[in-house]
Amino acid sequence: MGNKGVRNLFVFGSFLCFVVLVILTVNTFSQLDSRAPKITEEVDLGKQLWHKYDCIGCHTIFGNGSYFAPDMTKITEKVPKSYLKKFLVNPRKVNPSAAMPVLGITDDEADKLIAFLEWTSKVDTNGWPPKPVLGSKASGGGTGNVAYEKNNCSSCHIIDGVGGTSGPDITHVALRHPDPQWHRKHLDNPASITPDSAMPPYAQLSDDEKNQLIDFLLTLK
């Protein structure tokens, strides 16, 4: 191939790459609105509070931030908003051993922060962040294990060092509470067992699912 052929190949190749880049860019921007919900005033105020309290100094959203604390991108899909609000206002009341300090967040500010986090949870992130790898006791194929994961218990509780830290470590919960009726009452109405508990009630679970979950919890010795 002569110099003219090489020059033509370079020119047309570069032009083709430019056209492909333009098409991909237009296609990407055309999907943005469909992949993210509408930003309301409350969401915007919540984002401002996210920066005011420097939440990104410990947490991540959309892969940005620090990894000292849990990723918050999809947090409202994993944790009930009532629990999240109590934890934001006073994490040490929810969990005395919580690493998160009491920041002085008001109820109104908590509602706005949750609105922002609910917005991030609805953004299509192509499966990010990935689900955590389960600990040995929670990774088996039993029906109780399935119920444990289905109800996102690992978002708040630790088993064998794996899981969330906003709730108590339940690695040996069966030693502390061997009575299945205690667990049934706790699932139906946590506050009736532990006053001021931030854990939401799970009375809506079927009897079969409760039994599976209780049987699993009683293996944690």
N, C-alpha and C positions, 0 to 999 in steps of 0.2 A: 504494500500500500504506500502510495506516494505522500508527499507532504500535504497536498490538497485533500486527499482522502482522510488523513489523520485530522486535519483541521475541521473538515465537515463532520466527522464523527464526534469530535469534541463539542462543536457548536450545537449539533442536533441532540447529542446526549445530554448536554447541560440544559437545553431548552426543555427536553422531555422530563428531566428531574424537577425542573422548576414548575412545570405544569402539574406533575404529581403532587408536589408540595402544596400548591395552591388548592388543589382538590381536597387533599387531606385536611388542610386548615379549615376550609369552608365547611366540610363535613363535621369536623369536631365542634366548631362553634354553633352549628345548626342543632347539635344535640344538647348543648348546655342547659337550655331552659327546661328540657324534658327530664334532665337528670337531677335537677335541684328544685325543691319547692320554692314558693314565693317567699321573699324576705319581707316580713312585717316589721312594724315599728318596735314591737316587743322583742322580736328576734334581734334587731339591730341594737337595742338597749342591752340585751343579754350579752351580745358580743363585746360591747363596751365594758361591761362588768367583768367579762372573762379576762380582758386586758388589765382592768383596774386592780383586780386581785392577783394578777400575774399567775393565773392558773396554768399557763403554758410553761411556767418555770418547773412544774412537776409532771404535768400531764401532756399527752399528745392528742391532736386532732388532725385527721387527714395526713398522718405521718410526720407532722411538724410539732416540735416541742421536746420535752424531756421524758425520759423513761424511768423516773423515780417513782411514779405512781401510775395507776391503770390508764390505758388509752380510753378516751372519752368519746370517740367518734360515733359509736353506736350504743352509748350507755343507756339511753331510754328504752332501747329494745331489750335490754338485759335486766334492768333494775326498775321497779315501779316508781313512778314519779313521787308518790307520797313518801317512800323511803328516801329517795334522793333528796327531797326537800329537807327532811329532818337531818340528814347527814350534812348537808351544806350549811345549815344554820348552826349545828353543834355536833360535829363528828365525834367528840369525846363522850357525849351523852349516849350516842348510839353504840359506840365501841370505845371503852376506856383506853384501849391500847392502840387506837388509831394514830397513824403517823401524821395525819393532816391536822394542823392547828385550828383553833377556833378563830376565824378571820373576822368575825363581827358582821357576817352576812345577814341582812334582815329577811323577813318572810317575803316582802315584795321583791327584793333583789334575787332571792332564791327562785321565785316564780319566773323572773325574766331570764335568769341563767338557764333554767330548765327549758324555757321556750327556745333558746338558742341551741341547746344540746338536743332538743327534739328535732330541730331543723337539720342539724348535722346528721342525726340518725336516719333521716329520710333521704339524704343524698345518695344517689347510686354511685357506690365506690368500687364496683366490680369485685365485691367480696372482701374488701379490706376494712378493718383488720381481720386476719384469719382467726378462726376459733383456737383457743389455747389447747395445748396438748394436755391430756388428762393424766392424773396420777394413777398409780397402779391399781388402787382400790376402786377408783371411779371409772376405769377404762375397760372393765369386763363387759360381757355381753348380756348380763342379767337384766330382767325387766325393771328391777329397782334402780339400776344404774341408768337405764334409759329415762325413767321418770325423773331422776335427779338432774340429768342434763336437759331434758325437755323443758323443765321449769326453771332453768338457768340458776340453779342453786349454787353452782361453782362461781357465779359472778360475785357472790358475797362471802362464801365460805371456803375454807381451805381443807383439803384432805391430802395428807402426805406431802405437805409443802406446796401444793398446787391449787390455785384458786384465788378468789378475791379476799381482801383483808378488811372489808367494811363490816363483816359479821364475824362471829366467833369461829375459831378453829374447831372443826368437828371430827378430826381424825380419830378421837377416842370418845365420841359422844355417847356410845352405848355403855361405857363404863360409868359415866356420870348419870345417865338416865336409861336404865335397863327396862323400864316399864313402857310397853307399847302404847298404853293409854295416855301417858304423858306426851308422847310424840303426836298422838292423834289430836289432843287438846291444843297442843302448840301449833299444829298445822291449821286447825280451824280458827283459832284466835290467839295469836302469840302474846298479846297484851294481857290475857287472862292468866298466863303462866309467868311472864316477865313484864312487870309494869313498865310503861313508857317504851316498850319494844318498838323499834322502827320497822320490823319485819311485817310485811302485809299479810293478811289472812289468806289461806289457801283452801277455804271451805268449799270453793267451787270445784275442787278436784273430785273425780268419781271415787267411790269407795274402793274400787279395784286399784286405782292409781295410788290412793293413799296407802293401801295395804302394801303395795309394791315398794313404795318409798320408805315406809316404816320398817319393813323387813330389811331393806338395804341399810338403813341407819343403824339398825340393831347389830349389824355385822361389824361396825366400826369400833373395835375394842383394842 
